[in-house]
Amino acid sequence: DCALTVLATVVSHPTPTRAILDSGSKALSSDTLGLPDFGELLGMPSARVTGLSEEHGTVTLADGAALRIGERVRVVPDHCCVVTNLFDQVHLIDGDKVLETLPVAARGKMG
């Protein structure tokens, strides 16, 4: 089971092996913990987030993985500790059902 994902939307699919998400370093963090990329799409281990700008993430697709523009995907970030602090709240889910929404108590408390 995965403890934390970031919900993102596919906004472009310029080539068969590349897609663009609406989540970049401001949502996923550029901290990779020494891993070769920034995360993967939940349930699609061959779909890796290989590049980030502030607002967009580049997904490299392998093994014939396909994404549709407008499709919502869940990104498993490399470093969930940093990612949690990038948001004001987290949604606790079970499948597609939101069980509870909680504030991130430490948000904005650093520095």
Backbone atoms as SQL, in Angstrom:
CREATE TABLE atoms (id INTEGER PRIMARY KEY, chain TEXT, resi INTEGER, resn TEXT, atom TEXT, x REAL, y REAL, z REAL);
INSERT INTO atoms VALUES
  (1, 'A', 1, 'ASP', 'N', 0.831, -1.187, 0.000),
  (2, 'A', 1, 'ASP', 'CA', 0.000, 0.000, 0.000),
  (3, 'A', 1, 'ASP', 'C', 0.874, 1.248, 0.000),
  (4, 'A', 2, 'CYS', 'N', 0.364, 2.275, -0.607),
  (5, 'A', 2, 'CYS', 'CA', 1.071, 3.546, -0.701),
  (6, 'A', 2, 'CYS', 'C', 0.442, 4.530, 0.283),
  (7, 'A', 3, 'ALA', 'N', 1.260, 5.210, 1.073),
  (8, 'A', 3, 'ALA', 'CA', 0.751, 6.112, 2.100),
  (9, 'A', 3, 'ALA', 'C', 0.364, 7.487, 1.564),
  (10, 'A', 4, 'LEU', 'N', 0.988, 7.944, 0.489),
  (11, 'A', 4, 'LEU', 'CA', 0.723, 9.293, 0.007),
  (12, 'A', 4, 'LEU', 'C', 0.849, 9.352, -1.502),
  (13, 'A', 5, 'THR', 'N', -0.128, 9.966, -2.141),
  (14, 'A', 5, 'THR', 'CA', -0.052, 10.246, -3.574),
  (15, 'A', 5, 'THR', 'C', -0.503, 11.684, -3.806),
  (16, 'A', 6, 'VAL', 'N', -0.136, 12.210, -4.955),
  (17, 'A', 6, 'VAL', 'CA', -0.572, 13.539, -5.376),
  (18, 'A', 6, 'VAL', 'C', -1.454, 13.354, -6.598),
  (19, 'A', 7, 'LEU', 'N', -2.666, 13.897, -6.547),
  (20, 'A', 7, 'LEU', 'CA', -3.590, 13.808, -7.673),
  (21, 'A', 7, 'LEU', 'C', -3.185, 14.834, -8.727),
  (22, 'A', 8, 'ALA', 'N', -3.003, 14.373, -9.948),
  (23, 'A', 8, 'ALA', 'CA', -2.574, 15.238, -11.049),
  (24, 'A', 8, 'ALA', 'C', -3.432, 14.954, -12.275),
  (25, 'A', 9, 'THR', 'N', -3.390, 15.871, -13.228),
  (26, 'A', 9, 'THR', 'CA', -4.139, 15.736, -14.473),
  (27, 'A', 9, 'THR', 'C', -3.167, 15.747, -15.649),
  (28, 'A', 10, 'VAL', 'N', -3.395, 14.864, -16.610),
  (29, 'A', 10, 'VAL', 'CA', -2.606, 14.853, -17.842),
  (30, 'A', 10, 'VAL', 'C', -3.073, 16.039, -18.686),
  (31, 'A', 11, 'VAL', 'N', -2.164, 16.964, -18.992),
  (32, 'A', 11, 'VAL', 'CA', -2.535, 18.159, -19.752),
  (33, 'A', 11, 'VAL', 'C', -2.013, 18.142, -21.181),
  (34, 'A', 12, 'SER', 'N', -1.077, 17.231, -21.475),
  (35, 'A', 12, 'SER', 'CA', -0.535, 17.122, -22.826),
  (36, 'A', 12, 'SER', 'C', 0.062, 15.732, -22.994),
  (37, 'A', 13, 'HIS', 'N', 0.080, 15.287, -24.251),
  (38, 'A', 13, 'HIS', 'CA', 0.680, 13.982, -24.565),
  (39, 'A', 13, 'HIS', 'C', 1.380, 14.147, -25.912),
  (40, 'A', 14, 'PRO', 'N', 2.518, 14.891, -25.912),
  (41, 'A', 14, 'PRO', 'CA', 3.139, 15.287, -27.173),
  (42, 'A', 14, 'PRO', 'C', 3.751, 14.156, -27.990),
  (43, 'A', 15, 'THR', 'N', 4.152, 13.069, -27.340),
  (44, 'A', 15, 'THR', 'CA', 4.715, 11.924, -28.062),
  (45, 'A', 15, 'THR', 'C', 4.184, 10.642, -27.427),
  (46, 'A', 16, 'PRO', 'N', 4.292, 9.516, -28.106),
  (47, 'A', 16, 'PRO', 'CA', 3.812, 8.260, -27.515),
  (48, 'A', 16, 'PRO', 'C', 4.526, 7.871, -26.219),
  (49, 'A', 17, 'THR', 'N', 5.721, 8.397, -25.994),
  (50, 'A', 17, 'THR', 'CA', 6.475, 8.022, -24.796),
  (51, 'A', 17, 'THR', 'C', 6.594, 9.149, -23.771),
  (52, 'A', 18, 'ARG', 'N', 5.818, 10.236, -23.971),
  (53, 'A', 18, 'ARG', 'CA', 5.925, 11.370, -23.051),
  (54, 'A', 18, 'ARG', 'C', 4.562, 12.006, -22.831),
  (55, 'A', 19, 'ALA', 'N', 4.267, 12.307, -21.561),
  (56, 'A', 19, 'ALA', 'CA', 3.050, 13.024, -21.196),
  (57, 'A', 19, 'ALA', 'C', 3.429, 14.127, -20.211),
  (58, 'A', 20, 'ILE', 'N', 2.580, 15.150, -20.133),
  (59, 'A', 20, 'ILE', 'CA', 2.824, 16.277, -19.242),
  (60, 'A', 20, 'ILE', 'C', 1.681, 16.355, -18.237),
  (61, 'A', 21, 'LEU', 'N', 2.042, 16.517, -16.961),
  (62, 'A', 21, 'LEU', 'CA', 1.070, 16.647, -15.878),
  (63, 'A', 21, 'LEU', 'C', 1.007, 18.090, -15.397),
  (64, 'A', 22, 'ASP', 'N', -0.090, 18.433, -14.727),
  (65, 'A', 22, 'ASP', 'CA', -0.232, 19.768, -14.155),
  (66, 'A', 22, 'ASP', 'C', 0.387, 19.866, -12.759),
  (67, 'A', 23, 'SER', 'N', 1.260, 18.963, -12.411),
  (68, 'A', 23, 'SER', 'CA', 1.931, 18.964, -11.105),
  (69, 'A', 23, 'SER', 'C', 3.439, 18.963, -11.316),
  (70, 'A', 24, 'GLY', 'N', 4.083, 20.015, -10.823),
  (71, 'A', 24, 'GLY', 'CA', 5.533, 20.127, -10.949),
  (72, 'A', 24, 'GLY', 'C', 6.193, 20.146, -9.588),
  (73, 'A', 25, 'SER', 'N', 7.298, 20.873, -9.486),
  (74, 'A', 25, 'SER', 'CA', 8.066, 20.872, -8.236),
  (75, 'A', 25, 'SER', 'C', 7.317, 21.519, -7.078),
  (76, 'A', 26, 'LYS', 'N', 6.350, 22.382, -7.358),
  (77, 'A', 26, 'LYS', 'CA', 5.560, 22.983, -6.283),
  (78, 'A', 26, 'LYS', 'C', 4.579, 21.993, -5.665),
  (79, 'A', 27, 'ALA', 'N', 4.340, 20.874, -6.333),
  (80, 'A', 27, 'ALA', 'CA', 3.439, 19.846, -5.800),
  (81, 'A', 27, 'ALA', 'C', 4.160, 18.544, -5.476),
  (82, 'A', 28, 'LEU', 'N', 5.250, 18.251, -6.185),
  (83, 'A', 28, 'LEU', 'CA', 5.927, 16.964, -6.020),
  (84, 'A', 28, 'LEU', 'C', 7.288, 17.069, -5.343),
  (85, 'A', 29, 'SER', 'N', 7.854, 18.250, -5.252),
  (86, 'A', 29, 'SER', 'CA', 9.189, 18.501, -4.702),
  (87, 'A', 29, 'SER', 'C', 10.259, 17.992, -5.659),
  (88, 'A', 30, 'SER', 'N', 11.344, 18.713, -5.712),
  (89, 'A', 30, 'SER', 'CA', 12.467, 18.295, -6.555),
  (90, 'A', 30, 'SER', 'C', 13.441, 17.403, -5.791),
  (91, 'A', 31, 'ASP', 'N', 13.135, 17.096, -4.532),
  (92, 'A', 31, 'ASP', 'CA', 13.981, 16.217, -3.718),
  (93, 'A', 31, 'ASP', 'C', 13.715, 14.766, -4.098),
  (94, 'A', 32, 'THR', 'N', 14.722, 14.094, -4.615),
  (95, 'A', 32, 'THR', 'CA', 14.548, 12.712, -5.090),
  (96, 'A', 32, 'THR', 'C', 15.099, 11.662, -4.131),
  (97, 'A', 33, 'LEU', 'N', 15.699, 12.090, -3.022),
  (98, 'A', 33, 'LEU', 'CA', 16.346, 11.146, -2.097),
  (99, 'A', 33, 'LEU', 'C', 17.411, 10.311, -2.797),
  (100, 'A', 34, 'GLY', 'N', 18.002, 10.861, -3.859),
  (101, 'A', 34, 'GLY', 'CA', 19.031, 10.146, -4.602),
  (102, 'A', 34, 'GLY', 'C', 18.497, 9.180, -5.641),
  (103, 'A', 35, 'LEU', 'N', 17.188, 9.118, -5.800),
  (104, 'A', 35, 'LEU', 'CA', 16.588, 8.243, -6.814),
  (105, 'A', 35, 'LEU', 'C', 16.719, 8.897, -8.191),
  (106, 'A', 36, 'PRO', 'N', 16.606, 8.132, -9.275),
  (107, 'A', 36, 'PRO', 'CA', 16.874, 8.678, -10.613),
  (108, 'A', 36, 'PRO', 'C', 15.771, 9.564, -11.189),
  (109, 'A', 37, 'ASP', 'N', 14.614, 9.642, -10.541),
  (110, 'A', 37, 'ASP', 'CA', 13.529, 10.474, -11.067),
  (111, 'A', 37, 'ASP', 'C', 12.746, 11.054, -9.900),
  (112, 'A', 38, 'PHE', 'N', 11.512, 11.533, -10.162),
  (113, 'A', 38, 'PHE', 'CA', 10.746, 12.243, -9.139),
  (114, 'A', 38, 'PHE', 'C', 9.527, 11.479, -8.650),
  (115, 'A', 39, 'GLY', 'N', 9.311, 10.278, -9.150),
  (116, 'A', 39, 'GLY', 'CA', 8.178, 9.464, -8.719),
  (117, 'A', 39, 'GLY', 'C', 7.630, 8.635, -9.857),
  (118, 'A', 40, 'GLU', 'N', 6.546, 7.936, -9.552),
  (119, 'A', 40, 'GLU', 'CA', 5.892, 7.104, -10.567),
  (120, 'A', 40, 'GLU', 'C', 4.387, 7.246, -10.430),
  (121, 'A', 41, 'LEU', 'N', 3.673, 6.865, -11.481),
  (122, 'A', 41, 'LEU', 'CA', 2.221, 6.885, -11.436),
  (123, 'A', 41, 'LEU', 'C', 1.739, 5.614, -10.750),
  (124, 'A', 42, 'LEU', 'N', 0.831, 5.771, -9.808),
  (125, 'A', 42, 'LEU', 'CA', 0.310, 4.642, -9.048),
  (126, 'A', 42, 'LEU', 'C', -0.308, 3.623, -9.997),
  (127, 'A', 43, 'GLY', 'N', 0.104, 2.380, -9.860),
  (128, 'A', 43, 'GLY', 'CA', -0.416, 1.312, -10.707),
  (129, 'A', 43, 'GLY', 'C', 0.233, 1.231, -12.073),
  (130, 'A', 44, 'MET', 'N', 1.175, 2.130, -12.356),
  (131, 'A', 44, 'MET', 'CA', 1.873, 2.153, -13.644),
  (132, 'A', 44, 'MET', 'C', 3.371, 2.325, -13.396),
  (133, 'A', 45, 'PRO', 'N', 4.059, 1.305, -12.883),
  (134, 'A', 45, 'PRO', 'CA', 5.473, 1.470, -12.544),
  (135, 'A', 45, 'PRO', 'C', 6.373, 1.823, -13.726),
  (136, 'A', 46, 'SER', 'N', 5.904, 1.610, -14.950),
  (137, 'A', 46, 'SER', 'CA', 6.711, 1.986, -16.114),
  (138, 'A', 46, 'SER', 'C', 6.454, 3.431, -16.543),
  (139, 'A', 47, 'ALA', 'N', 5.583, 4.140, -15.830),
  (140, 'A', 47, 'ALA', 'CA', 5.320, 5.558, -16.098),
  (141, 'A', 47, 'ALA', 'C', 6.008, 6.367, -15.004),
  (142, 'A', 48, 'ARG', 'N', 7.158, 6.944, -15.337),
  (143, 'A', 48, 'ARG', 'CA', 8.002, 7.631, -14.361),
  (144, 'A', 48, 'ARG', 'C', 7.983, 9.139, -14.592),
  (145, 'A', 49, 'VAL', 'N', 7.944, 9.901, -13.502),
  (146, 'A', 49, 'VAL', 'CA', 8.054, 11.356, -13.586),
  (147, 'A', 49, 'VAL', 'C', 9.546, 11.670, -13.684),
  (148, 'A', 50, 'THR', 'N', 9.981, 12.038, -14.883),
  (149, 'A', 50, 'THR', 'CA', 11.410, 12.196, -15.153),
  (150, 'A', 50, 'THR', 'C', 11.876, 13.645, -15.222),
  (151, 'A', 51, 'GLY', 'N', 10.954, 14.589, -15.194),
  (152, 'A', 51, 'GLY', 'CA', 11.341, 15.993, -15.238),
  (153, 'A', 51, 'GLY', 'C', 10.294, 16.859, -14.570),
  (154, 'A', 52, 'LEU', 'N', 10.748, 17.973, -13.985),
  (155, 'A', 52, 'LEU', 'CA', 9.839, 18.909, -13.324),
  (156, 'A', 52, 'LEU', 'C', 10.199, 20.344, -13.677),
  (157, 'A', 53, 'SER', 'N', 9.171, 21.143, -13.938),
  (158, 'A', 53, 'SER', 'CA', 9.307, 22.594, -13.862),
  (159, 'A', 53, 'SER', 'C', 8.497, 22.969, -12.619),
  (160, 'A', 54, 'GLU', 'N', 8.320, 24.235, -12.345),
  (161, 'A', 54, 'GLU', 'CA', 7.558, 24.585, -11.147),
  (162, 'A', 54, 'GLU', 'C', 6.124, 24.072, -11.194),
  (163, 'A', 55, 'GLU', 'N', 5.478, 24.153, -12.353),
  (164, 'A', 55, 'GLU', 'CA', 4.054, 23.840, -12.448),
  (165, 'A', 55, 'GLU', 'C', 3.724, 22.580, -13.235),
  (166, 'A', 56, 'HIS', 'N', 4.712, 21.965, -13.892),
  (167, 'A', 56, 'HIS', 'CA', 4.435, 20.802, -14.739),
  (168, 'A', 56, 'HIS', 'C', 5.444, 19.689, -14.501),
  (169, 'A', 57, 'GLY', 'N', 4.966, 18.463, -14.675),
  (170, 'A', 57, 'GLY', 'CA', 5.828, 17.294, -14.580),
  (171, 'A', 57, 'GLY', 'C', 5.825, 16.539, -15.891),
  (172, 'A', 58, 'THR', 'N', 6.985, 16.047, -16.292),
  (173, 'A', 58, 'THR', 'CA', 7.112, 15.242, -17.502),
  (174, 'A', 58, 'THR', 'C', 7.131, 13.773, -17.111),
  (175, 'A', 59, 'VAL', 'N', 6.245, 13.001, -17.724),
  (176, 'A', 59, 'VAL', 'CA', 6.169, 11.564, -17.479),
  (177, 'A', 59, 'VAL', 'C', 6.741, 10.848, -18.689),
  (178, 'A', 60, 'THR', 'N', 7.683, 9.954, -18.459),
  (179, 'A', 60, 'THR', 'CA', 8.212, 9.099, -19.508),
  (180, 'A', 60, 'THR', 'C', 7.481, 7.770, -19.428),
  (181, 'A', 61, 'LEU', 'N', 6.893, 7.370, -20.555),
  (182, 'A', 61, 'LEU', 'CA', 6.065, 6.167, -20.622),
  (183, 'A', 61, 'LEU', 'C', 6.828, 5.053, -21.319),
  (184, 'A', 62, 'ALA', 'N', 6.728, 3.860, -20.794),
  (185, 'A', 62, 'ALA', 'CA', 7.357, 2.691, -21.405),
  (186, 'A', 62, 'ALA', 'C', 6.327, 1.573, -21.476),
  (187, 'A', 63, 'ASP', 'N', 6.691, 0.508, -22.136),
  (188, 'A', 63, 'ASP', 'CA', 5.846, -0.693, -22.191),
  (189, 'A', 63, 'ASP', 'C', 4.447, -0.429, -22.739),
  (190, 'A', 64, 'GLY', 'N', 4.313, 0.519, -23.662),
  (191, 'A', 64, 'GLY', 'CA', 3.021, 0.777, -24.282),
  (192, 'A', 64, 'GLY', 'C', 2.003, 1.444, -23.377),
  (193, 'A', 65, 'ALA', 'N', 2.446, 1.997, -22.244),
  (194, 'A', 65, 'ALA', 'CA', 1.523, 2.698, -21.347),
  (195, 'A', 65, 'ALA', 'C', 0.896, 3.869, -22.097),
  (196, 'A', 66, 'ALA', 'N', -0.374, 4.093, -21.877),
  (197, 'A', 66, 'ALA', 'CA', -1.077, 5.171, -22.569),
  (198, 'A', 66, 'ALA', 'C', -1.851, 6.007, -21.557),
  (199, 'A', 67, 'LEU', 'N', -1.841, 7.312, -21.761),
  (200, 'A', 67, 'LEU', 'CA', -2.599, 8.233, -20.927),
  (201, 'A', 67, 'LEU', 'C', -3.423, 9.131, -21.838),
  (202, 'A', 68, 'ARG', 'N', -4.583, 9.547, -21.354),
  (203, 'A', 68, 'ARG', 'CA', -5.454, 10.444, -22.118),
  (204, 'A', 68, 'ARG', 'C', -5.352, 11.858, -21.553),
  (205, 'A', 69, 'ILE', 'N', -5.393, 12.850, -22.415),
  (206, 'A', 69, 'ILE', 'CA', -5.447, 14.230, -21.949),
  (207, 'A', 69, 'ILE', 'C', -6.720, 14.390, -21.128),
  (208, 'A', 70, 'GLY', 'N', -6.583, 14.979, -19.955),
  (209, 'A', 70, 'GLY', 'CA', -7.702, 15.141, -19.032),
  (210, 'A', 70, 'GLY', 'C', -7.808, 14.027, -18.002),
  (211, 'A', 71, 'GLU', 'N', -7.080, 12.940, -18.205),
  (212, 'A', 71, 'GLU', 'CA', -7.114, 11.818, -17.259),
  (213, 'A', 71, 'GLU', 'C', -6.476, 12.232, -15.931),
  (214, 'A', 72, 'ARG', 'N', -7.107, 11.839, -14.829),
  (215, 'A', 72, 'ARG', 'CA', -6.556, 12.092, -13.493),
  (216, 'A', 72, 'ARG', 'C', -5.703, 10.898, -13.094),
  (217, 'A', 73, 'VAL', 'N', -4.513, 11.166, -12.609),
  (218, 'A', 73, 'VAL', 'CA', -3.586, 10.113, -12.197),
  (219, 'A', 73, 'VAL', 'C', -3.077, 10.432, -10.791),
  (220, 'A', 74, 'ARG', 'N', -2.636, 9.401, -10.095),
  (221, 'A', 74, 'ARG', 'CA', -2.062, 9.578, -8.763),
  (222, 'A', 74, 'ARG', 'C', -0.560, 9.327, -8.853),
  (223, 'A', 75, 'VAL', 'N', 0.208, 10.341, -8.465),
  (224, 'A', 75, 'VAL', 'CA', 1.662, 10.256, -8.509),
  (225, 'A', 75, 'VAL', 'C', 2.179, 9.854, -7.129),
  (226, 'A', 76, 'VAL', 'N', 3.027, 8.844, -7.105),
  (227, 'A', 76, 'VAL', 'CA', 3.723, 8.454, -5.876),
  (228, 'A', 76, 'VAL', 'C', 5.045, 9.223, -5.867),
  (229, 'A', 77, 'PRO', 'N', 5.151, 10.258, -5.034),
  (230, 'A', 77, 'PRO', 'CA', 6.381, 11.052, -5.036),
  (231, 'A', 77, 'PRO', 'C', 7.522, 10.308, -4.346),
  (232, 'A', 78, 'ASP', 'N', 8.751, 10.688, -4.679),
  (233, 'A', 78, 'ASP', 'CA', 9.917, 10.058, -4.065),
  (234, 'A', 78, 'ASP', 'C', 10.055, 10.399, -2.586),
  (235, 'A', 79, 'HIS', 'N', 9.706, 11.611, -2.191),
  (236, 'A', 79, 'HIS', 'CA', 9.933, 12.041, -0.807),
  (237, 'A', 79, 'HIS', 'C', 8.651, 12.637, -0.233),
  (238, 'A', 80, 'CYS', 'N', 7.848, 11.798, 0.403),
  (239, 'A', 80, 'CYS', 'CA', 6.531, 12.240, 0.875),
  (240, 'A', 80, 'CYS', 'C', 6.617, 13.239, 2.027),
  (241, 'A', 81, 'CYS', 'N', 7.693, 13.230, 2.807),
  (242, 'A', 81, 'CYS', 'CA', 7.808, 14.181, 3.923),
  (243, 'A', 81, 'CYS', 'C', 7.786, 15.621, 3.411),
  (244, 'A', 82, 'VAL', 'N', 8.570, 15.889, 2.389),
  (245, 'A', 82, 'VAL', 'CA', 8.624, 17.231, 1.809),
  (246, 'A', 82, 'VAL', 'C', 7.302, 17.560, 1.127),
  (247, 'A', 83, 'VAL', 'N', 6.746, 16.613, 0.392),
  (248, 'A', 83, 'VAL', 'CA', 5.509, 16.845, -0.360),
  (249, 'A', 83, 'VAL', 'C', 4.357, 17.214, 0.568),
  (250, 'A', 84, 'THR', 'N', 4.243, 16.550, 1.699),
  (251, 'A', 84, 'THR', 'CA', 3.159, 16.847, 2.638),
  (252, 'A', 84, 'THR', 'C', 3.167, 18.312, 3.036),
  (253, 'A', 85, 'ASN', 'N', 4.335, 18.876, 3.262),
  (254, 'A', 85, 'ASN', 'CA', 4.433, 20.264, 3.695),
  (255, 'A', 85, 'ASN', 'C', 4.151, 21.267, 2.574),
  (256, 'A', 86, 'LEU', 'N', 3.972, 20.806, 1.344),
  (257, 'A', 86, 'LEU', 'CA', 3.656, 21.697, 0.225),
  (258, 'A', 86, 'LEU', 'C', 2.160, 21.977, 0.110),
  (259, 'A', 87, 'PHE', 'N', 1.351, 21.305, 0.925),
  (260, 'A', 87, 'PHE', 'CA', -0.108, 21.424, 0.835),
  (261, 'A', 87, 'PHE', 'C', -0.700, 21.893, 2.158),
  (262, 'A', 88, 'ASP', 'N', -1.839, 22.584, 2.085),
  (263, 'A', 88, 'ASP', 'CA', -2.537, 23.047, 3.285),
  (264, 'A', 88, 'ASP', 'C', -3.325, 21.937, 3.963),
  (265, 'A', 89, 'GLN', 'N', -3.747, 20.955, 3.180),
  (266, 'A', 89, 'GLN', 'CA', -4.553, 19.867, 3.735),
  (267, 'A', 89, 'GLN', 'C', -4.289, 18.578, 2.977),
  (268, 'A', 90, 'VAL', 'N', -4.618, 17.466, 3.625),
  (269, 'A', 90, 'VAL', 'CA', -4.532, 16.156, 2.990),
  (270, 'A', 90, 'VAL', 'C', -5.900, 15.500, 3.073),
  (271, 'A', 91, 'HIS', 'N', -6.194, 14.688, 2.077),
  (272, 'A', 91, 'HIS', 'CA', -7.458, 13.953, 2.037),
  (273, 'A', 91, 'HIS', 'C', -7.158, 12.491, 2.324),
  (274, 'A', 92, 'LEU', 'N', -7.805, 11.943, 3.324),
  (275, 'A', 92, 'LEU', 'CA', -7.672, 10.523, 3.626),
  (276, 'A', 92, 'LEU', 'C', -8.690, 9.788, 2.779),
  (277, 'A', 93, 'ILE', 'N', -8.233, 8.826, 1.984),
  (278, 'A', 93, 'ILE', 'CA', -9.128, 8.161, 1.044),
  (279, 'A', 93, 'ILE', 'C', -9.100, 6.652, 1.234),
  (280, 'A', 94, 'ASP', 'N', -10.151, 6.038, 0.767),
  (281, 'A', 94, 'ASP', 'CA', -10.246, 4.582, 0.674),
  (282, 'A', 94, 'ASP', 'C', -10.794, 4.306, -0.714),
  (283, 'A', 95, 'GLY', 'N', -9.914, 3.886, -1.622),
  (284, 'A', 95, 'GLY', 'CA', -10.323, 3.748, -3.019),
  (285, 'A', 95, 'GLY', 'C', -10.574, 5.126, -3.591),
  (286, 'A', 96, 'ASP', 'N', -11.779, 5.370, -4.080),
  (287, 'A', 96, 'ASP', 'CA', -12.157, 6.680, -4.615),
  (288, 'A', 96, 'ASP', 'C', -12.946, 7.515, -3.617),
  (289, 'A', 97, 'LYS', 'N', -13.165, 6.997, -2.429),
  (290, 'A', 97, 'LYS', 'CA', -13.988, 7.681, -1.428),
  (291, 'A', 97, 'LYS', 'C', -13.113, 8.488, -0.465),
  (292, 'A', 98, 'VAL', 'N', -13.429, 9.785, -0.315),
  (293, 'A', 98, 'VAL', 'CA', -12.732, 10.637, 0.646),
  (294, 'A', 98, 'VAL', 'C', -13.356, 10.394, 2.015),
  (295, 'A', 99, 'LEU', 'N', -12.545, 9.911, 2.956),
  (296, 'A', 99, 'LEU', 'CA', -13.027, 9.624, 4.302),
  (297, 'A', 99, 'LEU', 'C', -12.975, 10.845, 5.202),
  (298, 'A', 100, 'GLU', 'N', -11.925, 11.647, 5.025),
  (299, 'A', 100, 'GLU', 'CA', -11.731, 12.800, 5.897),
  (300, 'A', 100, 'GLU', 'C', -10.714, 13.737, 5.256),
  (301, 'A', 101, 'THR', 'N', -10.831, 15.023, 5.553),
  (302, 'A', 101, 'THR', 'CA', -9.857, 16.017, 5.124),
  (303, 'A', 101, 'THR', 'C', -9.252, 16.638, 6.372),
  (304, 'A', 102, 'LEU', 'N', -7.922, 16.641, 6.442),
  (305, 'A', 102, 'LEU', 'CA', -7.221, 17.144, 7.619),
  (306, 'A', 102, 'LEU', 'C', -6.253, 18.252, 7.229),
  (307, 'A', 103, 'PRO', 'N', -6.097, 19.266, 8.087),
  (308, 'A', 103, 'PRO', 'CA', -5.091, 20.295, 7.815),
  (309, 'A', 103, 'PRO', 'C', -3.692, 19.739, 8.058),
  (310, 'A', 104, 'VAL', 'N', -2.723, 20.286, 7.341),
  (311, 'A', 104, 'VAL', 'CA', -1.320, 19.959, 7.594),
  (312, 'A', 104, 'VAL', 'C', -0.854, 20.959, 8.651),
  (313, 'A', 105, 'ALA', 'N', -0.756, 20.498, 9.890),
  (314, 'A', 105, 'ALA', 'CA', -0.505, 21.381, 11.034),
  (315, 'A', 105, 'ALA', 'C', 0.821, 22.129, 10.928),
  (316, 'A', 106, 'ALA', 'N', 1.824, 21.533, 10.319),
  (317, 'A', 106, 'ALA', 'CA', 3.139, 22.174, 10.230),
  (318, 'A', 106, 'ALA', 'C', 3.278, 23.092, 9.023),
  (319, 'A', 107, 'ARG', 'N', 2.268, 23.167, 8.183),
  (320, 'A', 107, 'ARG', 'CA', 2.333, 23.978, 6.962),
  (321, 'A', 107, 'ARG', 'C', 2.664, 25.423, 7.308),
  (322, 'A', 108, 'GLY', 'N', 3.721, 25.956, 6.698),
  (323, 'A', 108, 'GLY', 'CA', 4.096, 27.351, 6.892),
  (324, 'A', 108, 'GLY', 'C', 4.805, 27.641, 8.205),
  (325, 'A', 109, 'LYS', 'N', 5.120, 26.632, 8.977),
  (326, 'A', 109, 'LYS', 'CA', 5.728, 26.844, 10.295),
  (327, 'A', 109, 'LYS', 'C', 7.250, 26.800, 10.276),
  (328, 'A', 110, 'MET', 'N', 7.832, 26.493, 9.128),
  (329, 'A', 110, 'MET', 'CA', 9.296, 26.405, 9.048),
  (330, 'A', 110, 'MET', 'C', 9.896, 27.785, 8.826),
  (331, 'A', 111, 'GLY', 'N', 11.051, 28.019, 9.407),
  (332, 'A', 111, 'GLY', 'CA', 11.780, 29.258, 9.154),
  (333, 'A', 111, 'GLY', 'C', 11.327, 30.351, 9.948);
